[in-house]
Amino acid sequence: MDDEVKDKPGEGGAKGESPEEQDYVQMIMDRHKPLSQRGSAAIARAIIIPIVIAAIVLAVVWVALVNLGDSYMQAEFADVLRQARQPLVTQNFIERLFTPNFDHLKSMSVGRVLYVGKSDMVLIGGWHVRVEGVDNLRDYFKQARQMGSAPIFRMSCHDRRIHLDELMIVDEIVLTDKEIRVIERLDLLSRMPERSTKSEPGKIRRAPAFAYDDEDTFKKFVGQTIALAGKPVREEGGWILEGENWRMRLVPVADKKEFDTILDLALQNDEPLMVDVVFAKSYPWRDRKQPERSRSETQIVGEATMVSASLQGLHVGATATE
């Protein structure tokens, strides 16, 4: 009787199987059922889990793309100045992570400058800027030219500051963490003044070397516009142009700051420049009334008013155009 009860179908499952074995078999059978027969919970898990995984992967990829790439945007100097006037955008953690604002990061490739010195450069458009704390800026431009490239300035621009994060030449970082200061915008000549070693109509004559002890070599130029090559020095509150064997006092030109700028750049960087002047007055070899003006004592041949001047590719003049 006991055997009949034990073998009766539906009473205890298949012959010889324990309840645990029956549960395992049932689980295997459930897994092989079509998704539509497994119930709403199984269907939800089958749909939601891949979506969540895909969303996580996409989020990680997005964060990597927006944060790990080059965040510096190529810009002209006008864009740099415009951005520097703006405050830095404040963002919370989530915004910085998923939608960071990089408007303040600018990259500027400077392939050509009108002038470059130890720490100063004049950009196309007349912008005179200075990289603070640098005394070999010209060397970086020379290095870039030798490599057939241009220096790349990577900057943070906001709150009226331009911070040089990196100066790069090709793939090499040659300078970091400096401030860029805008000194002024210069009113420049559109082209270099026309000069000639001969007396040609419409051109400024380059004067020959003045003899220190001979009045005749320079007196004939009084009242004329001539071009002189020399180095400027500051003396007695004014500018003196020094040649090989002579000196010329430069009369200040009212309301023309560009002359002071170009003379000062040449002085700071110890380089010659070409100055066009109207030779207004000659000094005698000996001046009894004003001994301090005696050419024999000072080597100053006379006074001249600046008309124009050239330093590297920088040209300024009494009549200039933007």
LOMAR-478071 format. One line per field, with one value per residue (C-alpha): residue number from 1; residue in three letters; x, y, z. Coordinates in steps of 0.05 Angstrom, whole numbers. Example, Ala and Ser with C-alpha at 12.3 -4.5 7.8 and 13.67 -1.06 7.14 Angstrom:
num = c(1:2)
residu = c(ALA:SER)
x = c(246:273)
y = c(-90:-21)
z = c(156:143)
END
This chain:
num = c(1:2:3:4:5:6:7:8:9:10:11:12:13:14:15:16:17:18:19:20:21:22:23:24:25:26:27:28:29:30:31:32:33:34:35:36:37:38:39:40:41:42:43:44:45:46:47:48:49:50:51:52:53:54:55:56:57:58:59:60:61:62:63:64:65:66:67:68:69:70:71:72:73:74:75:76:77:78:79:80:81:82:83:84:85:86:87:88:89:90:91:92:93:94:95:96:97:98:99:100:101:102:103:104:105:106:107:108:109:110:111:112:113:114:115:116:117:118:119:120:121:122:123:124:125:126:127:128:129:130:131:132:133:134:135:136:137:138:139:140:141:142:143:144:145:146:147:148:149:150:151:152:153:154:155:156:157:158:159:160:161:162:163:164:165:166:167:168:169:170:171:172:173:174:175:176:177:178:179:180:181:182:183:184:185:186:187:188:189:190:191:192:193:194:195:196:197:198:199:200:201:202:203:204:205:206:207:208:209:210:211:212:213:214:215:216:217:218:219:220:221:222:223:224:225:226:227:228:229:230:231:232:233:234:235:236:237:238:239:240:241:242:243:244:245:246:247:248:249:250:251:252:253:254:255:256:257:258:259:260:261:262:263:264:265:266:267:268:269:270:271:272:273:274:275:276:277:278:279:280:281:282:283:284:285:286:287:288:289:290:291:292:293:294:295:296:297:298:299:300:301:302:303:304:305:306:307:308:309:310:311:312:313:314:315:316:317:318:319:320:321:322)
residu = c(MET:ASP:ASP:GLU:VAL:LYS:ASP:LYS:PRO:GLY:GLU:GLY:GLY:ALA:LYS:GLY:GLU:SER:PRO:GLU:GLU:GLN:ASP:TYR:VAL:GLN:MET:ILE:MET:ASP:ARG:HIS:LYS:PRO:LEU:SER:GLN:ARG:GLY:SER:ALA:ALA:ILE:ALA:ARG:ALA:ILE:ILE:ILE:PRO:ILE:VAL:ILE:ALA:ALA:ILE:VAL:LEU:ALA:VAL:VAL:TRP:VAL:ALA:LEU:VAL:ASN:LEU:GLY:ASP:SER:TYR:MET:GLN:ALA:GLU:PHE:ALA:ASP:VAL:LEU:ARG:GLN:ALA:ARG:GLN:PRO:LEU:VAL:THR:GLN:ASN:PHE:ILE:GLU:ARG:LEU:PHE:THR:PRO:ASN:PHE:ASP:HIS:LEU:LYS:SER:MET:SER:VAL:GLY:ARG:VAL:LEU:TYR:VAL:GLY:LYS:SER:ASP:MET:VAL:LEU:ILE:GLY:GLY:TRP:HIS:VAL:ARG:VAL:GLU:GLY:VAL:ASP:ASN:LEU:ARG:ASP:TYR:PHE:LYS:GLN:ALA:ARG:GLN:MET:GLY:SER:ALA:PRO:ILE:PHE:ARG:MET:SER:CYS:HIS:ASP:ARG:ARG:ILE:HIS:LEU:ASP:GLU:LEU:MET:ILE:VAL:ASP:GLU:ILE:VAL:LEU:THR:ASP:LYS:GLU:ILE:ARG:VAL:ILE:GLU:ARG:LEU:ASP:LEU:LEU:SER:ARG:MET:PRO:GLU:ARG:SER:THR:LYS:SER:GLU:PRO:GLY:LYS:ILE:ARG:ARG:ALA:PRO:ALA:PHE:ALA:TYR:ASP:ASP:GLU:ASP:THR:PHE:LYS:LYS:PHE:VAL:GLY:GLN:THR:ILE:ALA:LEU:ALA:GLY:LYS:PRO:VAL:ARG:GLU:GLU:GLY:GLY:TRP:ILE:LEU:GLU:GLY:GLU:ASN:TRP:ARG:MET:ARG:LEU:VAL:PRO:VAL:ALA:ASP:LYS:LYS:GLU:PHE:ASP:THR:ILE:LEU:ASP:LEU:ALA:LEU:GLN:ASN:ASP:GLU:PRO:LEU:MET:VAL:ASP:VAL:VAL:PHE:ALA:LYS:SER:TYR:PRO:TRP:ARG:ASP:ARG:LYS:GLN:PRO:GLU:ARG:SER:ARG:SER:GLU:THR:GLN:ILE:VAL:GLY:GLU:ALA:THR:MET:VAL:SER:ALA:SER:LEU:GLN:GLY:LEU:HIS:VAL:GLY:ALA:THR:ALA:THR:GLU)
x = c(0:57:90:27:22:95:91:26:36:30:45:118:143:187:211:274:277:284:248:313:326:255:265:329:297:238:287:322:255:234:297:282:212:200:208:134:118:166:124:126:184:229:208:224:292:309:293:317:384:414:387:420:486:483:468:527:574:549:557:628:645:613:651:715:703:685:739:799:804:837:794:830:792:831:822:846:873:809:771:822:810:735:735:783:730:681:678:694:630:612:591:571:602:552:557:633:630:579:575:639:647:713:698:755:808:837:893:929:980:1025:1058:1076:1088:1106:1158:1186:1236:1258:1189:1148:1114:1071:1017:983:933:982:970:1031:1032:1083:1095:1112:1175:1204:1269:1278:1213:1251:1288:1222:1201:1269:1264:1195:1218:1276:1225:1180:1125:1094:1091:1023:998:948:913:860:822:772:761:805:865:902:941:991:980:1029:1072:1082:1128:1104:1089:1139:1118:1172:1140:1084:1047:1059:1016:1004:993:964:1004:969:944:990:969:1015:1036:1005:1073:1147:1169:1205:1278:1336:1412:1404:1362:1301:1235:1184:1234:1271:1345:1389:1442:1515:1556:1567:1639:1646:1694:1669:1609:1605:1582:1516:1502:1478:1421:1391:1318:1315:1280:1333:1336:1385:1404:1423:1408:1366:1387:1351:1387:1366:1293:1295:1317:1385:1398:1469:1506:1577:1611:1553:1493:1427:1377:1306:1254:1191:1129:1066:1010:1048:1060:1081:1148:1164:1142:1186:1246:1235:1230:1295:1328:1303:1326:1391:1378:1385:1326:1315:1290:1265:1274:1270:1340:1318:1382:1456:1502:1568:1635:1641:1583:1607:1537:1516:1580:1538:1514:1584:1590:1662:1639:1575:1583:1511:1508:1441:1366:1315:1240:1217:1174:1173:1212:1220:1239:1236:1167:1140:1131:1104:1096:1066:1010:987:930:897)
y = c(0:46:31:49:115:132:116:152:210:282:260:280:289:244:180:189:266:310:377:414:377:391:466:466:429:478:537:508:497:569:597:561:589:646:715:728:668:686:741:817:820:779:820:885:860:837:907:953:922:929:1000:1018:986:1022:1088:1079:1063:1123:1169:1146:1156:1225:1248:1222:1258:1326:1325:1288:1321:1387:1439:1499:1532:1564:1639:1706:1758:1797:1736:1730:1802:1794:1732:1764:1816:1762:1731:1658:1616:1582:1509:1455:1386:1354:1411:1409:1333:1329:1398:1435:1506:1517:1586:1617:1570:1598:1574:1624:1605:1665:1653:1726:1785:1857:1857:1809:1826:1798:1799:1844:1831:1872:1830:1841:1897:1937:1902:1912:1857:1833:1764:1780:1748:1726:1752:1704:1709:1722:1656:1617:1649:1633:1561:1555:1583:1533:1477:1505:1519:1575:1585:1566:1606:1566:1615:1623:1687:1715:1769:1819:1772:1733:1676:1638:1565:1537:1561:1504:1493:1434:1384:1411:1455:1508:1557:1553:1595:1667:1729:1765:1840:1883:1948:1988:1987:2024:2067:2041:2060:2014:2001:2016:2086:2088:2102:2108:2116:2167:2230:2199:2236:2213:2174:2192:2197:2155:2203:2181:2173:2240:2258:2278:2336:2361:2408:2403:2330:2346:2420:2411:2367:2420:2430:2364:2298:2244:2172:2153:2085:2084:2063:2106:2125:2166:2228:2290:2270:2263:2216:2215:2174:2147:2130:2106:2173:2220:2234:2268:2299:2278:2331:2302:2296:2318:2267:2211:2157:2108:2143:2134:2061:2043:2080:2045:1976:1988:2011:1952:1901:1937:1937:1990:2022:2067:2136:2187:2259:2331:2357:2421:2451:2438:2450:2486:2454:2503:2543:2601:2620:2548:2508:2447:2447:2446:2388:2379:2360:2322:2292:2315:2344:2377:2370:2334:2321:2250:2236:2160:2100:2026:1968:1898:1897:1953:2020:2083:2153:2221:2202:2131:2085:2030)
z = c(0:17:-50:-88:-53:-65:-140:-153:-204:-178:-108:-94:-166:-208:-178:-136:-139:-77:-70:-82:-146:-169:-157:-197:-254:-253:-255:-316:-350:-334:-365:-429:-434:-484:-452:-460:-414:-357:-326:-323:-275:-321:-381:-344:-322:-393:-420:-365:-348:-419:-423:-356:-378:-445:-409:-362:-420:-459:-399:-387:-461:-461:-399:-429:-495:-464:-410:-438:-507:-525:-490:-521:-578:-636:-634:-660:-612:-618:-591:-535:-514:-519:-475:-425:-410:-387:-317:-309:-315:-249:-254:-205:-204:-251:-301:-300:-310:-366:-398:-379:-404:-439:-470:-429:-458:-522:-568:-613:-666:-677:-744:-756:-711:-729:-674:-621:-568:-501:-469:-516:-582:-628:-662:-728:-716:-673:-606:-562:-509:-458:-429:-357:-328:-395:-425:-484:-523:-587:-579:-579:-644:-674:-651:-682:-749:-750:-741:-795:-745:-704:-629:-601:-541:-498:-452:-398:-411:-361:-309:-348:-345:-398:-367:-410:-390:-441:-498:-547:-606:-647:-590:-539:-481:-474:-425:-373:-322:-344:-348:-413:-406:-461:-461:-516:-586:-633:-692:-747:-817:-869:-900:-890:-910:-977:-967:-1015:-1012:-1068:-1076:-1110:-1116:-1066:-1024:-960:-969:-924:-899:-903:-839:-805:-789:-717:-730:-797:-802:-877:-876:-841:-848:-919:-893:-848:-867:-903:-886:-879:-855:-800:-772:-699:-628:-581:-511:-458:-436:-397:-402:-478:-532:-566:-629:-631:-695:-704:-695:-681:-638:-655:-606:-623:-611:-579:-623:-586:-580:-615:-563:-618:-625:-551:-556:-615:-585:-519:-551:-588:-523:-482:-533:-553:-627:-682:-716:-776:-759:-809:-785:-807:-791:-757:-727:-727:-667:-674:-658:-600:-573:-530:-506:-489:-479:-462:-534:-562:-611:-591:-521:-534:-604:-616:-686:-677:-667:-709:-708:-719:-780:-779:-754:-768:-722:-751:-785:-741:-775:-741:-767:-756:-805:-792:-809:-769)
END
